[in-house]
Amino acid sequence: MKNTQFMQGNEAAERIVRYFQANGFAGITEALIIRISLKAGHRAEIDSAFETAHEQEISPPVQQYFEVKSFGHFSDFRSFEEARSAIQSDFTLALRTEVPRIFFDPAPVVIDDAMATGPKYDVLMKITDNVDGYAIGILLNDPDASFLEYIGTHRGNDWQQIMGNLEITAASLASAVNLL
């Protein structure tokens, strides 16, 4: 789908989708590249705040500690404007809870939301280490099925093997895509 909103990372988002499709993840039809920067706090404080939110079953304080901006988008089924208007529901709680890992941990980092279905993002990943105080995160979407459903249709494969393959694919993508 042609983006009506120009962003620096649009071409990279399309390359990411096509790359994963070519490497056995044909259902991945959308990538939203986000740029994450730290607003305030340090790792221990942020981890504690996110853990407290998780224990209280409330939304994690992403906006209090991080600035998250869109950097690129590509989708086979919706425009950036449609993705942006649905971000509160499609960037699931399970993935938002892991934003500190995306920012602080070295690449590659792959986080899945096994319960994501429809237009909700299934994976949040980081394929390169931070540059100039920014982490680049990639939200991947498989609108037809979650990765758990994908595993259910591929007998003989287990979740760890699939995630291992996704991590290997993500690590090799780092050398293939220049995001900045």
C-alpha positions in Angstrom: 0.0 0.0 0.0 1.4 3.4 -0.9 2.1 5.6 2.0 0.7 9.1 1.8 2.9 10.2 4.7 6.6 10.5 3.8 9.0 9.3 6.5 12.7 8.7 6.2 12.3 5.0 6.9 9.4 4.1 4.6 11.7 2.3 2.1 13.5 0.4 4.9 10.1 -0.7 6.3 9.1 -2.1 2.9 12.5 -3.9 2.6 12.0 -5.4 6.1 8.6 -6.8 5.2 9.9 -8.2 1.9 13.0 -9.6 3.6 11.0 -11.5 6.2 8.5 -12.7 3.6 11.4 -14.1 1.6 12.8 -15.8 4.6 9.9 -17.9 5.5 7.6 -15.5 7.3 5.2 -14.9 4.4 2.4 -13.6 6.7 4.3 -10.6 7.8 2.7 -7.8 5.8 3.4 -4.6 7.9 6.4 -3.0 9.5 6.3 0.2 11.6 9.7 1.5 12.4 9.8 3.6 15.6 12.5 5.7 17.1 12.7 5.5 20.9 14.6 8.1 23.0 14.9 8.4 26.7 13.1 11.3 28.3 14.0 10.8 32.0 15.1 8.2 34.4 17.7 5.4 34.5 17.4 1.6 33.9 16.7 0.5 37.4 14.0 3.2 38.0 12.3 2.5 34.7 12.4 -1.3 35.2 10.8 -0.8 38.6 8.1 1.4 37.3 7.3 -1.0 34.4 7.2 -4.0 36.8 4.9 -2.1 39.2 2.5 -1.3 36.3 2.6 -5.0 35.3 1.8 -6.1 38.8 -1.1 -3.7 39.0 -2.3 -4.7 35.6 -2.2 -1.1 34.3 -0.6 0.3 31.2 3.2 0.8 31.5 4.5 4.4 31.8 6.0 4.5 28.3 5.2 8.2 27.7 6.7 9.2 31.1 10.1 7.7 30.3 10.4 7.5 26.6 9.6 9.5 23.4 8.4 7.2 20.7 8.2 8.6 17.2 7.3 6.9 13.9 10.3 6.6 11.5 8.9 4.5 8.7 6.0 2.4 7.7 5.0 -0.1 5.1 1.9 -2.2 4.9 0.2 -4.4 2.4 -3.2 -3.8 3.9 -3.4 -0.3 5.5 -2.1 3.2 5.3 0.2 4.9 7.8 -2.8 7.1 8.9 -4.9 4.0 9.6 -2.0 2.4 11.5 -1.4 5.5 13.5 -5.0 5.9 14.4 -5.1 2.4 15.8 -1.7 2.5 17.6 -3.2 2.5 21.1 -4.8 -0.9 20.5 -2.4 -2.4 18.0 0.8 -1.7 19.9 -0.3 -4.1 22.6 0.3 -4.0 26.3 2.6 -7.0 26.1 4.9 -5.2 23.6 4.7 -1.8 25.3 5.8 -3.4 28.6 9.1 -4.4 26.9 10.0 -0.9 25.5 12.8 -0.6 28.2 14.4 -3.8 26.9 14.3 -2.4 23.3 16.0 0.8 24.5 18.5 -0.6 27.0 19.5 -4.1 25.8 22.0 -4.7 23.0 20.7 -5.9 19.7 19.3 -8.2 18.5 16.2 -8.2 20.7 13.0 -9.9 19.6 9.9 -9.7 21.7 6.6 -11.4 20.7 3.0 -11.0 21.7 1.7 -14.5 21.3 -1.9 -13.3 21.8 -1.8 -10.7 19.1 -4.3 -11.3 16.3 -5.7 -9.2 13.4 -4.0 -5.9 12.9 -2.3 -6.0 16.3 1.5 -6.1 16.1 2.9 -9.6 16.8 6.6 -8.7 17.3 8.7 -5.8 18.5 12.4 -6.1 17.7 15.6 -4.2 17.7 18.2 -5.2 15.1 20.9 -2.6 15.6 22.4 -1.1 18.7 21.4 2.4 19.7 22.8 5.3 17.7 23.0 8.9 19.0 20.8 8.1 22.0 18.0 6.5 19.9 16.9 2.9 19.7 15.2 1.8 16.5 12.4 -0.6 17.1 10.4 -2.5 14.5 6.9 -3.5 15.0 5.9 -6.4 12.7 2.3 -7.4 11.9 0.9 -10.6 10.6 -2.8 -9.7 10.3 -4.0 -13.1 9.4 -2.5 -15.0 12.3 -0.4 -14.7 15.4 3.0 -16.5 15.5 1.4 -19.1 17.8 -1.2 -19.8 15.1 1.7 -20.0 12.6 3.4 -22.6 14.8 0.1 -24.6 15.0 0.1 -24.9 11.2 3.7 -26.1 11.0 3.9 -29.4 12.8 7.3 -30.4 14.0 8.3 -26.8 14.7 8.3 -25.5 18.3 8.1 -22.0 19.5 11.8 -21.7 20.5 12.9 -22.9 17.1 10.6 -20.4 15.4 11.8 -17.5 17.6 15.4 -18.7 17.1 14.9 -18.5 13.3 13.3 -15.0 13.7 16.3 -13.8 15.8 18.7 -15.2 13.2 16.7 -13.5 10.4 16.6 -10.2 12.5 20.3 -10.4 13.1 21.1 -10.9 9.4 18.7 -8.1 8.4 20.8 -5.7 10.4 23.5 -5.9 7.8 21.0 -5.7 4.9 19.1 -2.6 5.9 20.5 0.8 6.7 17.9 2.5 8.9 19.6 5.8 9.4 
